[in-house]
């Protein structure tokens, strides 16, 4: 590292990125998918696909709870919304203490009231947890590794901004079909245009891992956490008479919901009933009505009604205790998109895709730039082969993960574990294959395989789900149709990439064949790109 | 429906603002009626107009989503718009030219500025 500041930053940017690029790509990719982890889990549990939101959902939910949880101290109903097609119920038995945050849970079809038994799946939660604590190693160690990688990413972002000579002049510039220039432009444009997101997501990720990276700072908070063994005050209410279903349905719950929705201008998402069926029953309605991120997870206000349908309390949104708590809350909410409606979630997803492209193109750029000088050297070949396995291989593993979810028997023991095993098995095979075929052939094979996997996902979905895609389209199941469309889009992008790489090979093959009988040494020299043709060696 | 219109309105403003900013680049300006290298005065005018449109877009987002969430949505729209401006210039230069020449009235005031 010598020379002026820009040269030093270039050195720092290059080496800080290349050392962690493969893991960073996996973190960015799985993290971006995690913005839709609920939707991914929904797709991976096809038993849910028969559920269709209905106006009868509330009535059916109340009937179910009155029959199955008559002595509960509290009922919780989560109504179908933009991220869920089902009616989710839970209740808390009166004699259970606070050590359990939630009691029994069931999922109902909101149009029929039938209970839905879903298959065991790792779902979107596996991708979510992988992106910040990896898998198969101690959680703390995994978080440490991700923390170090995040810090390196942060260094790479800052050094990348400093080293970028024409950050404003080339702000919108992308020059396709210009070999090395195209890779540089692709890397720069995906980095610069979404720079606010990249800084936010990296910095907030570090803050969220703060308790692991700075454990001495969180000990007191853990020590003072309530142990929650005391029994709730309303335990005495157990074993009283069962609530009368007709009396329950006669309550003005619909008018409560209408009142809350007109007040907030957003749909009511959940209804909590304490002391159900009793004269002192209270109905707490909540929805995604938050206006502040700094308020944290309790940032939505709620309305509490009595059995007569009168508002007896307006539970305000929580407020951060101080500026540092507010800052933490803000970053936490942003990173995990807990506040996000559909539009904001897609915007964050789009920025995440740009981040994934930035990391991927950066890793490929390292190889393209050095192909001329370092072809055949161990370190170069190591990075070259690893790029294939870590980028295209991860795509294959993710596609295979969705496939195996549908192909494994629904009642298989440890089913979610098998899904994860297959995910890593495919990835491992791709990494090994990447080292064996380190040239364009490796890219074409793996990109082509991933293309096929993702392109056939809608067909797989149609065949293996209890209801076909026609049912989903007819009933406006945007979650399922959206997932399949995204798979098709990804397949198109991967297919284009495979086609592009294959074409580059054809161009090069003509050049090699035009040389008469080259000896092996000469052939290696000819394989080395001549300036502009360096992209043929990604 | 109103929120959809709000989103479209905010996005169109951010897209137009990035079109204006891109005209400060000589390669971008070169395919419009601004065939000369943009002068410092022209760049100032373009930037002022762009920031004005961005400010309206920001106000609109804050009005709909309140300050904290509105700013997040606005930044997201900025990122999307900037990528689409870049894609329009790269893959659909004819559309880029038409948008700049007629929607942003470059055809009208471009030659006048160029003559100076």
Interface residues (C-beta under 8 A of the other chain):
Chain A: X169 X171 X172 X173 X174 X175 X176 X189 X193 X194 X196 X197 X290 X291 X292 X293 X294 X330 X334 X339 X343 X344 X347 X348 X350 X351 X354
Chain B: X7 X18 X21 X22 X25 X27 X28 X65 X66 X67 X68 X69 X72 X73 X75 X76 X77 X78 X79 X80 X82 X83 X85 X86 X87 X89 X90 X91
